Amino acid sequence: MLRKLFILPIRAYQLLVAPHLPNACRYTPSCSNYAIQAINQYGILKGVVLGIWRLMRCNPWAKHGYDPPRWFGEHSAVDQ
């Protein structure tokens, strides 16, 4: 239930704000979907930390491509 409370403003952004902005996300999934996935996968605290870290990394000079949520130092099946 508490997770839904943290996800609600992200969903509101996706529905009300994002459609009016140019699609400039360098990563897949988008930063907002990444944050939702991170909260669902790691819980509120780690999910919010990962979401903020992703926003800080999203800039014109950053890498791009597929970047799934994973805790620091953790590897995904994509890496192997």
Buried (B, 14 or more C-beta within 10 A) or exposed (E): EEEEEBBEEBEEBBEEEBEEEEEEBBBEBBBBBBBBBBBBBBEBEBBBBBBEBBEEEBEEEEEEEEBBBBEEEEEEEEEE
